[in-house]
Amino acid sequence: MTIDQKVIKLQAQFPEIGDIQDGEAWGAGDGTVHLGDAAEGGFIGSLPAADMYAIDHEEVHYVMGIHKELIAALESLDMYAEFMDGGTVIAYPC
């Protein structure tokens, strides 16, 4: 699956996360996905898609600050996500 196909799939699966796009333009490297506003306004249901502060109080819905549904979707695309900074989440190929 190409990076464009992965972006389209994530956009369709998570419509409440705006501006998901190829991460290369953000300097994250080839084959990466910038997860838009996941950390700054994007939601999965009623919860933020990513919350860097959830790392400190590991809640039921997050792993290292990233919503478990987003993690599962990325794993199905053979990717993982991490914070680039407090407001930017990047998905990298495994």
ZICORVEN-V265418 format. One record per residue. RES is the residue in one letter. PSI is psi in whole degrees, 0 to 359 (none if undefined). D_LAST is the distance of its C-alpha to the last C-alpha in whole Angstrom. Layout:
[[RES/PSI/D_LAST] [RES/PSI/D_LAST]]
//
This chain:
[[M/133/14] [T/165/14] [I/323/13] [D/320/17] [Q/322/17] [K/318/14] [V/313/16] [I/318/19] [K/316/17] [L/320/16] [Q/318/20] [A/321/22] [Q/331/20] [F/71/21] [P/342/24] [E/3/25] [I/108/22] [G/153/23] [D/34/22] [I/130/19] [Q/171/18] [D/129/16] [G/349/15] [E/322/16] [A/339/20] [W/3/19] [G/16/18] [A/351/14] [G/164/13] [D/138/13] [G/10/10] [T/163/10] [V/126/12] [H/121/15] [L/40/16] [G/230/20] [D/30/22] [A/321/20] [A/356/21] [E/63/25] [G/346/26] [G/143/24] [F/155/24] [I/107/23] [G/233/27] [S/5/29] [L/149/26] [P/143/24] [A/330/20] [A/141/20] [D/100/22] [M/329/21] [Y/344/25] [A/344/23] [I/319/21] [D/328/25] [H/60/26] [E/99/23] [E/170/25] [V/328/24] [H/357/22] [Y/152/20] [V/120/17] [M/37/17] [G/1/19] [I/132/16] [H/136/18] [K/327/17] [E/322/17] [L/320/15] [I/314/12] [A/318/13] [A/318/13] [L/320/10] [E/323/9] [S/340/11] [L/10/9] [D/46/6] [M/165/5] [Y/160/6] [A/152/10] [E/161/12] [F/132/15] [M/322/16] [D/185/20] [G/336/22] [G/9/22] [T/125/19] [V/130/15] [I/138/12] [A/133/9] [Y/151/6] [P/145/4] [C/none/0]]
//
